[in-house]
């Protein structure tokens, strides 16, 4: 389960199967659009499998090319996981 709380403009939550992704270069494995002033709860019933690591980031732009200049000011996340 992923909980995303966005208190500012539209944001994009990114998840990487990578220990040290390069923001703006490494393509995210999961990309979730979060509208402004929204709380989302996403249940991943089958889970999301990462073979290397799980790294996360957020930005105000979608796609791989976001350079980080437009980082969201208010996107909080909570990841719930289990085996």
C-alpha positions as CSV (number, residue, x, y, z in Angstrom):
1,X,0.0,0.0,0.0
2,X,1.2,3.5,-0.9
3,X,-0.2,6.6,0.7
4,X,0.5,9.9,-1.0
5,X,-0.5,13.3,0.4
6,X,0.0,16.3,-1.8
7,X,-0.6,19.8,-0.4
8,X,0.7,21.8,-3.4
9,X,0.5,21.7,-7.2
10,X,0.4,18.6,-9.3
11,X,3.3,16.2,-8.5
12,X,4.7,12.9,-9.7
13,X,5.9,10.2,-7.3
14,X,8.6,8.0,-8.7
15,X,9.8,4.6,-7.6
16,X,13.1,3.0,-8.9
17,X,14.4,-0.6,-8.8
18,X,17.8,1.0,-8.2
19,X,20.0,1.6,-5.1
20,X,21.2,5.0,-6.4
21,X,19.2,6.3,-9.3
22,X,20.3,9.5,-11.1
23,X,17.3,11.9,-10.9
24,X,16.5,13.2,-14.3
25,X,18.4,10.4,-16.1
26,X,17.3,7.1,-14.7
27,X,13.8,6.1,-15.8
28,X,11.4,5.3,-13.0
29,X,9.9,1.9,-12.8
30,X,6.7,3.3,-11.3
31,X,5.4,6.8,-12.0
32,X,2.3,8.1,-10.2
33,X,0.6,11.4,-11.0
34,X,-0.8,13.1,-7.8
35,X,-3.2,16.0,-8.4
36,X,-2.9,19.1,-6.2
37,X,-4.5,19.0,-2.7
38,X,-5.1,15.3,-3.0
39,X,-4.6,12.3,-0.7
40,X,-4.3,9.0,-2.5
41,X,-4.2,5.4,-1.1
42,X,-3.0,2.9,-3.7
43,X,-3.3,-0.8,-2.8
44,X,-1.0,-3.0,-4.7
45,X,-2.6,-6.3,-4.1
46,X,0.0,-8.3,-5.9
47,X,2.8,-6.1,-4.6
48,X,5.6,-4.4,-6.5
49,X,8.7,-6.5,-6.7
50,X,12.1,-4.8,-6.8
51,X,15.2,-7.0,-7.3
52,X,17.8,-4.5,-6.4
53,X,16.4,-1.8,-4.1
54,X,13.5,0.6,-3.7
55,X,14.4,4.2,-4.1
56,X,11.8,7.0,-4.4
57,X,11.7,10.6,-5.6
58,X,9.1,13.3,-6.5
59,X,8.9,16.2,-8.9
60,X,6.5,18.6,-10.5
61,X,7.3,17.2,-14.0
62,X,6.6,13.8,-15.4
63,X,8.9,11.6,-17.4
64,X,12.6,10.8,-17.1
65,X,13.8,14.2,-18.2
66,X,12.7,16.1,-15.1
67,X,15.8,17.8,-13.8
68,X,14.6,18.4,-10.2
69,X,14.3,22.2,-10.6
70,X,10.5,21.8,-10.0
71,X,10.5,19.7,-6.9
72,X,7.2,19.7,-5.1
73,X,7.0,21.6,-1.9
74,X,4.5,19.3,-0.1
75,X,4.4,15.7,-1.2
76,X,4.5,13.2,1.6
77,X,4.5,9.4,1.2
78,X,4.1,6.4,3.3
79,X,5.0,2.9,2.1
80,X,3.5,-0.1,3.8
81,X,5.0,-3.5,3.0
82,X,5.4,-7.0,4.1
83,X,6.6,-10.4,3.1
